[in-house]
Amino acid sequence: MPFVNIKITKDGATAEQKAALIKGATDLLVKVLNKNPATTVVVIDEIDTDNWGIGGETVSNRRK
């Protein structure tokens, strides 16, 4: 049973976009590894930009 964990910043991904990510990740595993889509799990974690750091600073600060 494949498990995919997608982490994105919490800044406005729509329900439709998240559904497309879930479908796309599932379809990729089916196509490349011949996995069963019925047993493929995809989880999207949305992380607050204050809790996501790049280059020693938060994404919130980088976006200012």
N, C-alpha and C positions, 0 to 999 in steps of 0.2 A: 504494500500500500504506500504509494508515494505521498510525501508531505512537503508542500511548498510553503515557505513563509516569506511574504513580501512585506517589506518595511518602507513606509513612505511618511513624509512629514504631514502633519495634520493641518492642512491649509486649503481645504476646499475641493478635494476629489469628490466628484459626484457619485451617487449610487450607480449610475450607468457606467461610469468609468471603472469603478471597482468591479462591477459585474463583467466588464470586458477583460480586465486583468485576470479574473478567476477563470473565465472561459479560455482565454489565450494561453495561460499557463497549463491548463488541463489539456487543451488541444496539442500543445507542444510535446507534452509527455506521451500522449497517444501516438503522435506522428514519429517522434524520434526514438522512443524506447518501447513502443507498442504496449503501453500501460493501459489498464482498464480505467476508463473515466469514472465509472461508478465507485471505484475505491480510491480515487485520487482526491486528496484533501489539500485545499488552498486556504491559507489564512492571511489576512491583511491586517498588519498592525499599523495604526496611525500614531506617530510619535509627535508630541508637541515640539515646536521648533526651539523652545528653551532647553529641551532634553536631547537635542541632536547637535553634536559638535563636529566641526571640520576645521582643521588647521589650528586647533587650540582655542576656537571661539564658537559660540552657539550660532546656529543658523539664524536665529532672531537678530543677533548683532550683525551678522554678515549682510542681512537683507536691509539694514537701515541705511 
